Amino acid sequence: MGTALIYDEEMTKFKLLWDDPACKVEVPERLTVSYEALIKNGLADRCVSVPVREATDADILLVHRSVLTSSVSPRLVRLFVFCLCLRHQK
């Protein structure tokens, strides 16, 4: 087993389409700051880099209700959901 690092600049181009105080932490900087900290501390080099791909509807259904696949399916959502679904083994 190893720790996978999945990152693509495309992931920083999202924004919420609604105003919900519970989601105020969902901003692109949350990802970029974390990624930069991994690099700065040399942790990114210790991870297995995994290429990003769009999640399939089947991938999305592993972590979300079917409503999401029919109402919201932009590429960025698919990238993030893929990251949540991925299991990496050496």
Residue pairs with C-beta under 8 A, 6 or more apart in sequence:
1 88
1 89
1 90
2 47
2 48
2 88
2 89
2 90
3 46
3 47
3 48
3 88
4 47
4 48
4 49
4 50
4 86
4 88
5 38
5 44
5 47
5 48
5 49
5 50
6 50
6 52
6 82
6 83
6 86
7 31
7 35
7 52
8 52
8 79
10 52
10 75
10 76
10 79
11 28
11 31
11 52
11 76
11 79
11 80
11 83
12 28
12 31
12 32
13 28
13 76
14 28
14 76
14 80
15 27
15 28
16 23
16 26
35 44
37 43
38 44
38 47
48 88
48 90
50 86
50 88
52 79
52 82
52 83
53 82
54 75
54 78
54 79
54 82
55 77
55 78
55 79
55 81
55 82
55 85
57 69
57 73
59 78
59 81
59 82
59 85
60 68
60 69
60 73
60 77
60 78
60 81
60 85
61 69
62 85
63 81
63 84
63 85
64 81
68 77
